[in-house]
Amino acid sequence: MATREKNIWILLVFLLAGLVIGGLLGKLAASVPWLWWLSYEQQFGLETPLVLDLSVLKITFGLMVKINIASIIGMVLAIFIYKKI
């Protein structure tokens, strides 16, 4: 049981690393003419945050996700590397 949980956490770390590194490479590829397509991104989420005001406590909810082609490729590579390990 412990090895299965450990593997899930390792997969999560690999996916996050692939997402971050891919996103960074996508931003850097925007300035290279023949790699422009890696920087194509889509943004989705809450445009304005939701506010719950209970007069004693104020809670703000917000989530915005930006994903580009390079970050998708990074996540696919992370899954491939995870399966090889």
Distance bins in CASP14 RR format, pairs under 12 A and 6 or more apart:
PFRMAT RR
TARGET T0000
AUTHOR 0000-0000-0000
RMODE 2
METHOD distances of the structure
MODEL  1
1 7 0 0 0 0 0 1 0 0 0 0 0
1 8 0 0 0 0 0 1 0 0 0 0 0
2 8 0 0 0 0 0 1 0 0 0 0 0
2 9 0 0 0 0 0 1 0 0 0 0 0
3 9 0 0 0 0 0 1 0 0 0 0 0
3 10 0 0 0 0 0 1 0 0 0 0 0
4 10 0 0 0 0 0 1 0 0 0 0 0
4 11 0 0 0 0 0 1 0 0 0 0 0
5 11 0 0 0 0 0 1 0 0 0 0 0
5 12 0 0 0 0 0 1 0 0 0 0 0
6 12 0 0 0 0 0 1 0 0 0 0 0
6 13 0 0 0 0 0 1 0 0 0 0 0
6 85 0 0 0 0 0 1 0 0 0 0 0
7 13 0 0 0 0 0 1 0 0 0 0 0
7 14 0 0 0 0 0 1 0 0 0 0 0
7 82 0 0 0 0 1 0 0 0 0 0 0
7 83 0 0 0 0 0 1 0 0 0 0 0
7 85 0 0 0 0 1 0 0 0 0 0 0
8 14 0 0 0 0 0 1 0 0 0 0 0
8 15 0 0 0 0 0 1 0 0 0 0 0
8 82 0 0 0 0 0 1 0 0 0 0 0
9 15 0 0 0 0 0 1 0 0 0 0 0
9 16 0 0 0 0 0 1 0 0 0 0 0
9 82 0 0 0 0 0 1 0 0 0 0 0
10 16 0 0 0 0 0 1 0 0 0 0 0
10 17 0 0 0 0 0 1 0 0 0 0 0
10 78 0 0 0 0 0 1 0 0 0 0 0
10 79 0 0 0 0 0 1 0 0 0 0 0
10 81 0 0 0 0 0 1 0 0 0 0 0
10 82 1 0 0 1 0 0 0 0 0 0 0
10 83 0 0 0 0 0 1 0 0 0 0 0
10 85 1 0 0 1 0 0 0 0 0 0 0
11 17 0 0 0 0 0 1 0 0 0 0 0
11 18 0 0 0 0 0 1 0 0 0 0 0
11 75 0 0 0 0 0 1 0 0 0 0 0
11 78 0 0 0 0 1 0 0 0 0 0 0
11 79 1 0 0 1 0 0 0 0 0 0 0
11 80 0 0 0 0 0 1 0 0 0 0 0
11 81 0 0 0 0 0 1 0 0 0 0 0
11 82 1 0 1 0 0 0 0 0 0 0 0
11 83 0 0 0 0 1 0 0 0 0 0 0
11 85 0 0 0 0 1 0 0 0 0 0 0
12 18 0 0 0 0 0 1 0 0 0 0 0
12 19 0 0 0 0 0 1 0 0 0 0 0
12 75 0 0 0 0 0 1 0 0 0 0 0
12 78 0 0 0 0 1 0 0 0 0 0 0
12 79 0 0 0 0 0 1 0 0 0 0 0
12 82 0 0 0 0 1 0 0 0 0 0 0
13 19 0 0 0 0 0 1 0 0 0 0 0
13 20 0 0 0 0 0 1 0 0 0 0 0
13 78 0 0 0 0 1 0 0 0 0 0 0
13 81 0 0 0 0 0 1 0 0 0 0 0
13 82 0 0 0 0 1 0 0 0 0 0 0
13 85 0 0 0 0 0 1 0 0 0 0 0
14 20 0 0 0 0 0 1 0 0 0 0 0
14 21 0 0 0 0 0 1 0 0 0 0 0
14 74 0 0 0 0 1 0 0 0 0 0 0
14 75 0 0 0 0 1 0 0 0 0 0 0
14 76 0 0 0 0 0 1 0 0 0 0 0
14 77 0 0 0 0 1 0 0 0 0 0 0
14 78 1 0 1 0 0 0 0 0 0 0 0
14 79 1 0 0 1 0 0 0 0 0 0 0
14 80 0 0 0 0 1 0 0 0 0 0 0
14 81 1 0 0 1 0 0 0 0 0 0 0
14 82 1 0 1 0 0 0 0 0 0 0 0
14 83 0 0 0 0 1 0 0 0 0 0 0
14 84 0 0 0 0 0 1 0 0 0 0 0
14 85 0 0 0 0 1 0 0 0 0 0 0
15 21 0 0 0 0 0 1 0 0 0 0 0
15 22 0 0 0 0 0 1 0 0 0 0 0
15 71 0 0 0 0 0 1 0 0 0 0 0
15 72 0 0 0 0 0 1 0 0 0 0 0
15 74 0 0 0 0 1 0 0 0 0 0 0
15 75 1 0 1 0 0 0 0 0 0 0 0
15 76 0 0 0 0 1 0 0 0 0 0 0
15 77 0 0 0 0 0 1 0 0 0 0 0
15 78 1 0 1 0 0 0 0 0 0 0 0
15 79 1 0 0 1 0 0 0 0 0 0 0
15 80 0 0 0 0 0 1 0 0 0 0 0
15 81 0 0 0 0 0 1 0 0 0 0 0
15 82 0 0 0 0 1 0 0 0 0 0 0
16 22 0 0 0 0 0 1 0 0 0 0 0
16 23 0 0 0 0 0 1 0 0 0 0 0
16 71 0 0 0 0 0 1 0 0 0 0 0
16 74 0 0 0 0 0 1 0 0 0 0 0
16 75 0 0 0 0 1 0 0 0 0 0 0
16 78 0 0 0 0 1 0 0 0 0 0 0
16 82 0 0 0 0 0 1 0 0 0 0 0
17 23 0 0 0 0 0 1 0 0 0 0 0
17 24 0 0 0 0 0 1 0 0 0 0 0
17 71 0 0 0 0 0 1 0 0 0 0 0
17 74 0 0 0 0 1 0 0 0 0 0 0
17 75 0 0 0 0 1 0 0 0 0 0 0
17 77 0 0 0 0 1 0 0 0 0 0 0
17 78 1 0 0 1 0 0 0 0 0 0 0
17 79 0 0 0 0 0 1 0 0 0 0 0
17 81 0 0 0 0 1 0 0 0 0 0 0
17 82 0 0 0 0 0 1 0 0 0 0 0
18 24 0 0 0 0 1 0 0 0 0 0 0
18 25 0 0 0 0 1 0 0 0 0 0 0
18 26 0 0 0 0 0 1 0 0 0 0 0
18 67 0 0 0 0 0 1 0 0 0 0 0
18 70 0 0 0 0 1 0 0 0 0 0 0
18 71 1 0 0 1 0 0 0 0 0 0 0
18 72 0 0 0 0 1 0 0 0 0 0 0
18 73 0 0 0 0 1 0 0 0 0 0 0
18 74 1 0 1 0 0 0 0 0 0 0 0
18 75 1 0 1 0 0 0 0 0 0 0 0
18 76 0 0 0 0 1 0 0 0 0 0 0
18 77 1 0 0 1 0 0 0 0 0 0 0
18 78 1 0 1 0 0 0 0 0 0 0 0
18 79 0 0 0 0 1 0 0 0 0 0 0
18 80 0 0 0 0 0 1 0 0 0 0 0
18 81 0 0 0 0 1 0 0 0 0 0 0
18 82 0 0 0 0 0 1 0 0 0 0 0
19 25 0 0 0 0 0 1 0 0 0 0 0
19 26 0 0 0 0 0 1 0 0 0 0 0
19 65 0 0 0 0 0 1 0 0 0 0 0
19 66 0 0 0 0 0 1 0 0 0 0 0
19 67 1 0 0 1 0 0 0 0 0 0 0
19 68 0 0 0 0 1 0 0 0 0 0 0
19 70 0 0 0 0 1 0 0 0 0 0 0
19 71 1 0 1 0 0 0 0 0 0 0 0
19 72 0 0 0 0 1 0 0 0 0 0 0
19 73 0 0 0 0 0 1 0 0 0 0 0
19 74 1 0 0 1 0 0 0 0 0 0 0
19 75 1 0 1 0 0 0 0 0 0 0 0
19 76 0 0 0 0 0 1 0 0 0 0 0
19 77 0 0 0 0 0 1 0 0 0 0 0
19 78 1 0 0 1 0 0 0 0 0 0 0
19 79 0 0 0 0 0 1 0 0 0 0 0
20 26 0 0 0 0 0 1 0 0 0 0 0
20 27 0 0 0 0 0 1 0 0 0 0 0
20 66 0 0 0 0 0 1 0 0 0 0 0
20 67 0 0 0 0 0 1 0 0 0 0 0
20 68 0 0 0 0 0 1 0 0 0 0 0
20 70 0 0 0 0 0 1 0 0 0 0 0
20 71 1 0 0 1 0 0 0 0 0 0 0
20 74 0 0 0 0 1 0 0 0 0 0 0
20 75 0 0 0 0 0 1 0 0 0 0 0
20 78 0 0 0 0 0 1 0 0 0 0 0
21 27 0 0 0 0 0 1 0 0 0 0 0
21 28 0 0 0 0 0 1 0 0 0 0 0
21 68 0 0 0 0 0 1 0 0 0 0 0
21 70 0 0 0 0 1 0 0 0 0 0 0
21 71 0 0 0 0 1 0 0 0 0 0 0
21 73 0 0 0 0 0 1 0 0 0 0 0
21 74 1 0 0 1 0 0 0 0 0 0 0
21 75 0 0 0 0 1 0 0 0 0 0 0
21 77 0 0 0 0 1 0 0 0 0 0 0
21 78 0 0 0 0 1 0 0 0 0 0 0
21 81 0 0 0 0 0 1 0 0 0 0 0
22 28 0 0 0 0 1 0 0 0 0 0 0
22 29 0 0 0 0 1 0 0 0 0 0 0
22 38 0 0 0 0 1 0 0 0 0 0 0
22 39 0 0 0 0 0 1 0 0 0 0 0
22 41 0 0 0 0 0 1 0 0 0 0 0
22 66 0 0 0 0 0 1 0 0 0 0 0
22 67 0 0 0 0 1 0 0 0 0 0 0
22 68 1 0 0 1 0 0 0 0 0 0 0
22 69 0 0 0 0 1 0 0 0 0 0 0
22 70 1 0 1 0 0 0 0 0 0 0 0
22 71 1 0 1 0 0 0 0 0 0 0 0
22 72 0 0 0 0 1 0 0 0 0 0 0
22 73 1 0 0 1 0 0 0 0 0 0 0
22 74 1 0 1 0 0 0 0 0 0 0 0
22 75 0 0 0 0 1 0 0 0 0 0 0
22 76 0 0 0 0 0 1 0 0 0 0 0
22 77 0 0 0 0 1 0 0 0 0 0 0
22 78 0 0 0 0 1 0 0 0 0 0 0
23 29 0 0 0 0 1 0 0 0 0 0 0
23 30 0 0 0 0 0 1 0 0 0 0 0
23 38 0 0 0 0 1 0 0 0 0 0 0
23 39 0 0 0 0 1 0 0 0 0 0 0
23 40 0 0 0 0 0 1 0 0 0 0 0
23 41 0 0 0 0 1 0 0 0 0 0 0
23 65 0 0 0 0 0 1 0 0 0 0 0
23 66 0 0 0 0 1 0 0 0 0 0 0
23 67 0 0 0 0 1 0 0 0 0 0 0
23 68 1 0 1 0 0 0 0 0 0 0 0
23 69 0 0 0 0 1 0 0 0 0 0 0
23 70 1 0 1 0 0 0 0 0 0 0 0
23 71 1 0 1 0 0 0 0 0 0 0 0
23 72 0 0 0 0 1 0 0 0 0 0 0
23 73 0 0 0 0 1 0 0 0 0 0 0
23 74 0 0 0 0 1 0 0 0 0 0 0
23 75 0 0 0 0 0 1 0 0 0 0 0
24 30 0 0 0 0 0 1 0 0 0 0 0
24 38 0 0 0 0 0 1 0 0 0 0 0
24 39 0 0 0 0 0 1 0 0 0 0 0
24 68 0 0 0 0 0 1 0 0 0 0 0
24 70 0 0 0 0 1 0 0 0 0 0 0
24 71 0 0 0 0 1 0 0 0 0 0 0
24 74 0 0 0 0 0 1 0 0 0 0 0
25 31 0 0 0 0 0 1 0 0 0 0 0
25 32 0 0 0 0 0 1 0 0 0 0 0
25 35 0 0 0 0 1 0 0 0 0 0 0
25 38 1 0 0 1 0 0 0 0 0 0 0
25 39 0 0 0 0 1 0 0 0 0 0 0
25 68 0 0 0 0 1 0 0 0 0 0 0
25 69 0 0 0 0 1 0 0 0 0 0 0
25 70 1 0 1 0 0 0 0 0 0 0 0
25 71 0 0 0 0 1 0 0 0 0 0 0
25 72 0 0 0 0 0 1 0 0 0 0 0
25 73 0 0 0 0 1 0 0 0 0 0 0
25 74 0 0 0 0 1 0 0 0 0 0 0
25 77 0 0 0 0 0 1 0 0 0 0 0
26 32 0 0 0 0 1 0 0 0 0 0 0
26 35 1 0 0 1 0 0 0 0 0 0 0
26 36 0 0 0 0 1 0 0 0 0 0 0
26 37 0 0 0 0 1 0 0 0 0 0 0
26 38 1 0 1 0 0 0 0 0 0 0 0
26 39 1 0 1 0 0 0 0 0 0 0 0
26 40 0 0 0 0 1 0 0 0 0 0 0
26 41 0 0 0 0 1 0 0 0 0 0 0
26 66 0 0 0 0 0 1 0 0 0 0 0
26 67 0 0 0 0 0 1 0 0 0 0 0
26 68 1 0 1 0 0 0 0 0 0 0 0
26 69 1 0 0 1 0 0 0 0 0 0 0
26 70 1 1 0 0 0 0 0 0 0 0 0
26 71 1 0 0 1 0 0 0 0 0 0 0
26 72 0 0 0 0 0 1 0 0 0 0 0
26 73 0 0 0 0 1 0 0 0 0 0 0
26 74 0 0 0 0 1 0 0 0 0 0 0
27 35 0 0 0 0 0 1 0 0 0 0 0
27 36 0 0 0 0 0 1 0 0 0 0 0
27 38 0 0 0 0 1 0 0 0 0 0 0
27 39 1 0 0 1 0 0 0 0 0 0 0
27 40 0 0 0 0 0 1 0 0 0 0 0
27 41 0 0 0 0 1 0 0 0 0 0 0
27 66 0 0 0 0 0 1 0 0 0 0 0
27 68 1 0 0 1 0 0 0 0 0 0 0
27 69 0 0 0 0 0 1 0 0 0 0 0
27 70 0 0 0 0 1 0 0 0 0 0 0
27 71 0 0 0 0 1 0 0 0 0 0 0
28 35 0 0 0 0 1 0 0 0 0 0 0
28 36 0 0 0 0 0 1 0 0 0 0 0
28 38 0 0 0 0 1 0 0 0 0 0 0
28 39 0 0 0 0 1 0 0 0 0 0 0
28 68 0 0 0 0 0 1 0 0 0 0 0
28 70 0 0 0 0 1 0 0 0 0 0 0
29 35 1 1 0 0 0 0 0 0 0 0 0
29 36 1 0 0 1 0 0 0 0 0 0 0
29 37 0 0 0 0 1 0 0 0 0 0 0
29 38 1 0 1 0 0 0 0 0 0 0 0
29 39 1 0 1 0 0 0 0 0 0 0 0
29 40 0 0 0 0 1 0 0 0 0 0 0
29 41 0 0 0 0 0 1 0 0 0 0 0
29 68 0 0 0 0 1 0 0 0 0 0 0
29 69 0 0 0 0 1 0 0 0 0 0 0
29 70 1 0 0 1 0 0 0 0 0 0 0
29 71 0 0 0 0 0 1 0 0 0 0 0
29 73 0 0 0 0 0 1 0 0 0 0 0
30 36 1 0 0 1 0 0 0 0 0 0 0
30 37 0 0 0 0 1 0 0 0 0 0 0
30 38 1 0 0 1 0 0 0 0 0 0 0
30 39 1 1 0 0 0 0 0 0 0 0 0
30 40 0 0 0 0 1 0 0 0 0 0 0
30 41 0 0 0 0 1 0 0 0 0 0 0
30 68 0 0 0 0 1 0 0 0 0 0 0
30 69 0 0 0 0 0 1 0 0 0 0 0
30 70 0 0 0 0 1 0 0 0 0 0 0
31 38 0 0 0 0 0 1 0 0 0 0 0
31 39 0 0 0 0 1 0 0 0 0 0 0
32 38 0 0 0 0 1 0 0 0 0 0 0
32 39 0 0 0 0 1 0 0 0 0 0 0
32 70 0 0 0 0 0 1 0 0 0 0 0
33 39 0 0 0 0 0 1 0 0 0 0 0
35 68 0 0 0 0 0 1 0 0 0 0 0
35 69 0 0 0 0 1 0 0 0 0 0 0
35 70 0 0 0 0 1 0 0 0 0 0 0
35 73 0 0 0 0 0 1 0 0 0 0 0
36 68 0 0 0 0 0 1 0 0 0 0 0
36 69 0 0 0 0 0 1 0 0 0 0 0
36 70 0 0 0 0 0 1 0 0 0 0 0
37 68 0 0 0 0 1 0 0 0 0 0 0
37 69 1 0 0 1 0 0 0 0 0 0 0
37 70 0 0 0 0 1 0 0 0 0 0 0
37 72 0 0 0 0 0 1 0 0 0 0 0
37 73 0 0 0 0 0 1 0 0 0 0 0
38 68 1 0 0 1 0 0 0 0 0 0 0
38 69 1 0 1 0 0 0 0 0 0 0 0
38 70 1 0 1 0 0 0 0 0 0 0 0
38 71 0 0 0 0 1 0 0 0 0 0 0
38 72 0 0 0 0 1 0 0 0 0 0 0
38 73 1 0 0 1 0 0 0 0 0 0 0
38 74 0 0 0 0 0 1 0 0 0 0 0
39 66 0 0 0 0 0 1 0 0 0 0 0
39 67 0 0 0 0 0 1 0 0 0 0 0
39 68 1 0 1 0 0 0 0 0 0 0 0
39 69 1 0 0 1 0 0 0 0 0 0 0
39 70 1 0 0 1 0 0 0 0 0 0 0
39 71 0 0 0 0 0 1 0 0 0 0 0
39 73 0 0 0 0 0 1 0 0 0 0 0
40 66 0 0 0 0 0 1 0 0 0 0 0
40 67 0 0 0 0 0 1 0 0 0 0 0
40 68 1 0 0 1 0 0 0 0 0 0 0
40 69 1 0 1 0 0 0 0 0 0 0 0
40 70 0 0 0 0 1 0 0 0 0 0 0
40 71 0 0 0 0 0 1 0 0 0 0 0
40 72 0 0 0 0 0 1 0 0 0 0 0
40 73 0 0 0 0 0 1 0 0 0 0 0
41 64 0 0 0 0 0 1 0 0 0 0 0
41 65 0 0 0 0 0 1 0 0 0 0 0
41 66 1 0 1 0 0 0 0 0 0 0 0
41 67 1 0 0 1 0 0 0 0 0 0 0
41 68 1 1 0 0 0 0 0 0 0 0 0
41 69 1 0 0 1 0 0 0 0 0 0 0
41 70 0 0 0 0 1 0 0 0 0 0 0
41 71 0 0 0 0 1 0 0 0 0 0 0
41 72 0 0 0 0 0 1 0 0 0 0 0
42 64 0 0 0 0 0 1 0 0 0 0 0
42 65 0 0 0 0 1 0 0 0 0 0 0
42 66 1 0 0 1 0 0 0 0 0 0 0
42 67 1 0 0 1 0 0 0 0 0 0 0
42 68 1 0 0 1 0 0 0 0 0 0 0
42 69 0 0 0 0 1 0 0 0 0 0 0
42 71 0 0 0 0 0 1 0 0 0 0 0
42 72 0 0 0 0 0 1 0 0 0 0 0
43 63 0 0 0 0 0 1 0 0 0 0 0
43 64 1 0 0 1 0 0 0 0 0 0 0
43 65 1 0 0 1 0 0 0 0 0 0 0
43 66 1 0 1 0 0 0 0 0 0 0 0
43 67 0 0 0 0 1 0 0 0 0 0 0
43 68 0 0 0 0 1 0 0 0 0 0 0
44 63 0 0 0 0 1 0 0 0 0 0 0
44 64 1 0 0 1 0 0 0 0 0 0 0
44 65 1 0 1 0 0 0 0 0 0 0 0
44 66 0 0 0 0 1 0 0 0 0 0 0
44 67 0 0 0 0 1 0 0 0 0 0 0
45 61 0 0 0 0 0 1 0 0 0 0 0
45 62 1 0 0 1 0 0 0 0 0 0 0
45 63 1 0 1 0 0 0 0 0 0 0 0
45 64 1 0 1 0 0 0 0 0 0 0 0
45 65 1 0 0 1 0 0 0 0 0 0 0
45 66 0 0 0 0 1 0 0 0 0 0 0
45 67 0 0 0 0 0 1 0 0 0 0 0
46 60 0 0 0 0 0 1 0 0 0 0 0
46 61 1 0 0 1 0 0 0 0 0 0 0
46 62 1 0 1 0 0 0 0 0 0 0 0
46 63 1 0 1 0 0 0 0 0 0 0 0
46 64 1 0 0 1 0 0 0 0 0 0 0
46 65 0 0 0 0 0 1 0 0 0 0 0
47 62 0 0 0 0 1 0 0 0 0 0 0
47 63 0 0 0 0 0 1 0 0 0 0 0
47 64 0 0 0 0 1 0 0 0 0 0 0
48 60 0 0 0 0 0 1 0 0 0 0 0
48 61 0 0 0 0 0 1 0 0 0 0 0
48 62 0 0 0 0 1 0 0 0 0 0 0
48 63 0 0 0 0 0 1 0 0 0 0 0
48 64 0 0 0 0 0 1 0 0 0 0 0
49 58 0 0 0 0 0 1 0 0 0 0 0
49 59 0 0 0 0 1 0 0 0 0 0 0
49 60 1 0 1 0 0 0 0 0 0 0 0
49 61 1 0 0 1 0 0 0 0 0 0 0
49 62 1 0 1 0 0 0 0 0 0 0 0
49 63 0 0 0 0 1 0 0 0 0 0 0
49 64 0 0 0 0 1 0 0 0 0 0 0
50 58 0 0 0 0 0 1 0 0 0 0 0
50 59 0 0 0 0 1 0 0 0 0 0 0
50 60 1 0 0 1 0 0 0 0 0 0 0
50 61 1 0 1 0 0 0 0 0 0 0 0
50 62 1 0 0 1 0 0 0 0 0 0 0
50 63 0 0 0 0 1 0 0 0 0 0 0
51 57 0 0 0 0 0 1 0 0 0 0 0
51 58 1 0 0 1 0 0 0 0 0 0 0
51 59 1 0 0 1 0 0 0 0 0 0 0
51 60 1 0 1 0 0 0 0 0 0 0 0
51 61 1 0 0 1 0 0 0 0 0 0 0
51 62 0 0 0 0 1 0 0 0 0 0 0
52 58 1 0 0 1 0 0 0 0 0 0 0
52 59 1 0 1 0 0 0 0 0 0 0 0
52 60 1 0 0 1 0 0 0 0 0 0 0
52 61 1 0 0 1 0 0 0 0 0 0 0
52 62 0 0 0 0 0 1 0 0 0 0 0
53 59 0 0 0 0 1 0 0 0 0 0 0
53 60 0 0 0 0 1 0 0 0 0 0 0
65 71 0 0 0 0 0 1 0 0 0 0 0
66 72 0 0 0 0 0 1 0 0 0 0 0
67 73 0 0 0 0 0 1 0 0 0 0 0
67 74 0 0 0 0 0 1 0 0 0 0 0
67 75 0 0 0 0 1 0 0 0 0 0 0
68 74 0 0 0 0 0 1 0 0 0 0 0
68 75 0 0 0 0 0 1 0 0 0 0 0
69 75 0 0 0 0 0 1 0 0 0 0 0
69 76 0 0 0 0 0 1 0 0 0 0 0
70 76 0 0 0 0 0 1 0 0 0 0 0
70 77 0 0 0 0 0 1 0 0 0 0 0
71 77 0 0 0 0 0 1 0 0 0 0 0
71 78 0 0 0 0 0 1 0 0 0 0 0
72 78 0 0 0 0 0 1 0 0 0 0 0
72 79 0 0 0 0 0 1 0 0 0 0 0
73 79 0 0 0 0 0 1 0 0 0 0 0
73 80 0 0 0 0 0 1 0 0 0 0 0
74 80 0 0 0 0 1 0 0 0 0 0 0
74 81 0 0 0 0 1 0 0 0 0 0 0
74 82 0 0 0 0 0 1 0 0 0 0 0
75 81 0 0 0 0 0 1 0 0 0 0 0
75 82 0 0 0 0 0 1 0 0 0 0 0
76 82 0 0 0 0 0 1 0 0 0 0 0
76 83 0 0 0 0 0 1 0 0 0 0 0
77 83 0 0 0 0 0 1 0 0 0 0 0
77 84 0 0 0 0 0 1 0 0 0 0 0
78 84 0 0 0 0 0 1 0 0 0 0 0
78 85 0 0 0 0 0 1 0 0 0 0 0
79 85 0 0 0 0 0 1 0 0 0 0 0
END
